[in-house]
Amino acid sequence: MIFENINTYLQNADIFSLPMLAILIFVGFVVGFVNTVAGSATAITYILFMAMGMPISVANATSRVGVLLQFTTSSIMFKKKGFLDFKEAFKIGMPVMFGSIFGAEFATLINQHIFEIVLAIFLSVMIFFMFYDAKIFMNGQPEKRHERFTTIKWIAFFIIGFYGGFTHIGVGILLIFASVMLAGMNIVEANAVKQFAVMLYTPVALTVFALHGQINWKVGLIYSAGNILGAIVGTRTTMRFGGNFIRWCVVVIIIIFIGQLILKNI
């Protein structure tokens, strides 16, 4: 009964009323903060937007407005503080961007059930590596920083981009993991590159969704104000507390995300 009343209110309320403005900006702030320090918080956005009566496709597309502004903000902040290497970021960001084109365009054709099960298994493996050899995540792998960016690495980041074009949920965590394990970055550098890569591919995905008329621009822009504030606080937090803080945030978010995927698919 309570949930029905909440859904009824969200579906019928004026988005420019003070309560709705507060809800959209607050949720945007929380999502912006968590996405900056770890990832996967966009699932909260989907829940809110769908409760407002949006189909999943529109909720997915509309969330990208806030994603673009949030990650642009955090990328600028990381660059100013010297945590973001544009050369390395472009090297990773380009295959991610190309992959996102196909992911966004063919989102409706993917078997989401199978995709989510595979993702849950992969995220479980990620947790193992983050504890098995924590030094890699904290210090990076300097020898890999000078390795050639091979075709296999390009394909790996292309696949992550494909997934990011399909849905933003979890893509940040995948980018952090791949940047550490394949590109040799430490987790703080990887987090900065994550921001830039997402900023690079999101306009592409956003354009595809806009051409299909799936974006609620009014909701997206109001919500993005909270995203920007969350990104500012999240970026300052990660720069202050460093790699170990990010690592534990990522682990906690992964565990929550895996639990959600398991409950959804059992």
C-alpha positions as CSV (number, residue, x, y, z in Angstrom):
1,M,0.0,0.0,0.0
2,I,2.8,2.4,0.9
3,F,4.7,1.6,-2.3
4,E,1.6,2.1,-4.3
5,N,1.0,5.5,-2.8
6,I,4.6,6.5,-3.5
7,N,4.4,5.4,-7.1
8,T,1.1,7.2,-7.5
9,Y,2.6,10.4,-6.2
10,L,5.8,10.1,-8.3
11,Q,3.8,9.5,-11.4
12,N,1.4,12.4,-10.9
13,A,3.5,15.1,-9.2
14,D,4.7,18.2,-11.0
15,I,8.4,17.7,-11.5
16,F,8.9,21.4,-10.9
17,S,7.3,21.2,-7.4
18,L,9.6,21.6,-4.5
19,P,9.2,18.0,-3.3
20,M,10.0,16.5,-6.7
21,L,12.9,18.9,-7.2
22,A,14.3,17.8,-3.9
23,I,13.8,14.1,-4.7
24,L,15.5,14.3,-8.1
25,I,18.4,16.4,-6.9
26,F,19.0,14.3,-3.7
27,V,18.9,11.0,-5.7
28,G,21.2,12.6,-8.3
29,F,23.6,13.6,-5.5
30,V,23.8,10.1,-4.0
31,V,24.2,8.5,-7.4
32,G,26.8,11.1,-8.4
33,F,28.9,10.5,-5.3
34,V,28.8,6.7,-5.4
35,N,29.5,6.5,-9.1
36,T,32.5,8.8,-8.7
37,V,34.1,6.8,-5.8
38,A,33.1,3.3,-7.1
39,G,30.2,2.7,-9.5
40,S,26.9,0.9,-10.1
41,A,24.7,3.5,-8.3
42,T,22.8,4.2,-11.5
43,A,20.6,1.3,-10.6
44,I,19.0,3.7,-8.0
45,T,18.2,6.1,-10.9
46,Y,16.5,3.4,-12.8
47,I,14.3,2.6,-9.8
48,L,13.3,6.2,-9.3
49,F,12.6,6.9,-13.0
50,M,10.6,3.8,-13.5
51,A,8.6,4.6,-10.3
52,M,7.8,7.9,-12.1
53,G,6.3,5.9,-14.9
54,M,9.1,5.8,-17.4
55,P,9.7,2.6,-19.4
56,I,13.1,1.0,-18.7
57,S,14.4,2.2,-22.1
58,V,13.5,5.8,-21.3
59,A,14.9,5.5,-17.8
60,N,18.1,4.1,-19.2
61,A,18.4,6.9,-21.8
62,T,17.4,9.7,-19.4
63,S,20.0,8.7,-16.8
64,R,22.7,9.4,-19.3
65,V,22.1,13.2,-19.2
66,G,23.3,13.2,-15.6
67,V,26.0,10.7,-16.3
68,L,27.6,13.0,-18.9
69,L,27.6,16.1,-16.7
70,Q,28.7,14.2,-13.6
71,F,31.7,12.5,-15.3
72,T,32.7,15.7,-17.1
73,T,32.8,17.5,-13.8
74,S,34.9,14.8,-12.1
75,S,37.3,14.5,-15.1
76,I,38.0,18.2,-15.0
77,M,38.7,18.0,-11.2
78,F,41.0,14.9,-11.5
79,K,42.9,16.6,-14.4
80,K,43.5,19.8,-12.4
81,K,44.9,17.7,-9.5
82,G,47.2,15.7,-11.7
83,F,45.5,12.3,-11.4
84,L,44.4,12.1,-15.0
85,D,46.8,11.4,-17.9
86,F,44.9,12.4,-21.1
87,K,47.2,10.3,-23.3
88,E,46.4,7.1,-21.3
89,A,42.8,8.1,-20.9
90,F,42.3,8.6,-24.7
91,K,44.0,5.2,-25.4
92,I,41.5,3.5,-23.2
93,G,38.5,5.8,-24.0
94,M,38.5,5.4,-27.7
95,P,37.7,1.6,-27.9
96,V,35.2,2.2,-25.0
97,M,33.5,4.9,-27.1
98,F,33.3,2.8,-30.3
99,G,31.9,-0.2,-28.3
100,S,29.2,2.1,-26.8
101,I,27.8,2.9,-30.2
102,F,26.9,-0.8,-30.8
103,G,25.8,-1.3,-27.2
104,A,23.4,1.6,-27.3
105,E,22.0,0.7,-30.8
106,F,21.5,-3.0,-30.1
107,A,20.4,-2.7,-26.5
108,T,17.0,-4.1,-27.2
109,L,18.4,-7.2,-28.9
110,I,20.6,-8.4,-26.0
111,N,19.5,-11.2,-23.7
112,Q,19.7,-9.2,-20.5
113,H,19.1,-12.2,-18.3
114,I,22.2,-14.0,-19.5
115,F,24.2,-10.9,-19.6
116,E,23.5,-10.1,-15.9
117,I,24.4,-13.7,-14.8
118,V,27.8,-13.5,-16.6
119,L,28.4,-10.0,-15.1
120,A,27.7,-11.3,-11.5
121,I,30.3,-14.1,-12.0
122,F,32.8,-11.7,-13.4
123,L,32.3,-9.3,-10.5
124,S,32.9,-12.1,-8.0
125,V,36.2,-12.8,-9.7
126,M,37.1,-9.1,-9.4
127,I,36.6,-9.2,-5.6
128,F,39.0,-12.2,-5.4
129,F,41.7,-10.3,-7.2
130,M,41.2,-7.1,-5.2
131,F,42.1,-9.1,-2.0
132,Y,44.4,-11.7,-3.5
133,D,46.9,-9.1,-4.6
134,A,45.9,-5.7,-3.1
135,K,49.3,-4.2,-3.9
136,I,48.5,-4.2,-7.6
137,F,45.4,-2.1,-7.0
138,M,47.2,0.2,-4.6
139,N,50.5,0.7,-6.4
140,G,49.7,-0.3,-10.0
141,Q,52.0,-2.3,-12.3
142,P,54.7,0.1,-13.7
143,E,56.0,-2.5,-16.1
144,K,52.6,-2.7,-17.9
145,R,52.5,1.1,-18.3
146,H,55.1,0.9,-21.0
147,E,53.7,-2.2,-22.8
148,R,52.1,-1.8,-26.2
149,F,48.3,-1.3,-26.3
150,T,47.6,-4.7,-27.9
151,T,44.6,-5.8,-30.0
152,I,43.4,-7.9,-27.1
153,K,43.4,-4.9,-24.7
154,W,41.6,-2.9,-27.4
155,I,38.9,-5.6,-27.7
156,A,38.6,-5.8,-23.9
157,F,37.9,-2.1,-23.6
158,F,35.6,-2.2,-26.7
159,I,33.5,-4.9,-24.9
160,I,33.3,-2.8,-21.8
161,G,32.2,0.1,-24.0
162,F,29.5,-2.1,-25.6
163,Y,28.2,-3.0,-22.1
164,G,28.3,0.7,-21.2
165,G,26.3,1.6,-24.2
166,F,23.7,-1.0,-23.2
167,T,23.5,0.1,-19.6
168,H,25.6,2.3,-17.4
169,I,25.1,0.1,-14.3
170,G,28.5,-1.5,-13.3
171,V,30.5,-0.1,-16.2
172,G,32.6,2.1,-13.9
173,I,33.7,-0.9,-11.9
174,L,34.6,-2.8,-15.0
175,L,36.7,0.1,-16.3
176,I,38.6,0.4,-13.0
177,F,39.4,-3.3,-12.9
178,A,40.5,-3.4,-16.6
179,S,42.6,-0.2,-16.2
180,V,44.5,-1.8,-13.3
181,M,44.9,-5.3,-14.6
182,L,45.5,-4.5,-18.3
183,A,47.0,-1.0,-18.3
184,G,49.0,-1.2,-15.0
185,M,47.4,1.8,-13.3
186,N,46.9,2.1,-9.6
187,I,43.3,2.3,-8.5
188,V,43.2,6.1,-8.1
189,E,44.6,6.6,-11.6
190,A,42.1,4.0,-12.9
191,N,39.2,5.8,-11.2
192,A,40.3,9.0,-12.9
193,V,40.5,7.3,-16.3
194,K,37.0,5.8,-15.6
195,Q,35.6,9.3,-15.3
196,F,37.2,10.4,-18.6
197,A,36.2,7.2,-20.6
198,V,32.6,7.5,-19.5
199,M,32.6,11.2,-20.4
200,L,34.0,10.3,-23.8
201,Y,31.4,7.6,-24.7
202,T,28.3,9.0,-23.1
203,P,27.6,11.7,-25.8
204,V,27.7,8.9,-28.4
205,A,25.2,6.7,-26.5
206,L,23.1,9.9,-25.6
207,T,22.9,10.7,-29.3
208,V,21.7,7.3,-30.2
209,F,19.0,7.4,-27.5
210,A,18.0,10.9,-28.5
211,L,17.5,9.9,-32.2
212,H,15.1,7.2,-30.9
213,G,13.2,9.8,-28.8
214,Q,13.9,8.0,-25.5
215,I,15.2,10.9,-23.4
216,N,13.0,12.9,-20.9
217,W,15.1,16.0,-21.0
218,K,13.3,17.9,-18.2
219,V,13.8,15.2,-15.7
220,G,17.3,14.4,-16.9
221,L,18.5,18.0,-16.5
222,I,17.0,18.5,-13.0
223,Y,18.4,15.2,-11.9
224,S,21.9,16.1,-13.3
225,A,22.2,19.0,-11.0
226,G,22.4,16.5,-8.1
227,N,24.8,14.4,-10.2
228,I,27.2,17.3,-10.5
229,L,27.2,18.1,-6.8
230,G,27.7,14.4,-6.0
231,A,30.6,14.3,-8.4
232,I,32.3,17.3,-6.8
233,V,32.0,15.8,-3.3
234,G,33.0,12.3,-4.5
235,T,36.0,13.5,-6.4
236,R,37.3,15.5,-3.4
237,T,36.7,12.5,-1.2
238,T,38.7,10.1,-3.4
239,M,41.6,12.5,-3.7
240,R,41.7,13.0,0.0
241,F,41.4,9.4,1.2
242,G,43.2,7.7,-1.7
243,G,43.3,4.1,-3.1
244,N,42.4,2.1,-0.1
245,F,39.2,4.0,0.4
246,I,38.3,3.5,-3.3
247,R,39.1,-0.2,-3.1
248,W,36.8,-0.8,-0.1
249,C,34.0,1.3,-1.7
250,V,34.3,-0.8,-4.9
251,V,34.2,-4.1,-2.9
252,V,31.1,-3.0,-1.0
253,I,29.3,-1.8,-4.1
254,I,30.2,-5.0,-6.0
255,I,28.8,-7.2,-3.2
256,I,25.5,-5.2,-3.1
257,F,25.3,-5.3,-6.9
258,I,25.9,-9.1,-7.1
259,G,23.3,-9.7,-4.4
260,Q,20.8,-7.6,-6.5
261,L,21.6,-9.6,-9.6
262,I,21.3,-12.9,-7.9
263,L,17.9,-12.0,-6.3
264,K,16.7,-10.7,-9.6
265,N,17.6,-13.9,-11.5
266,I,16.7,-16.7,-9.0
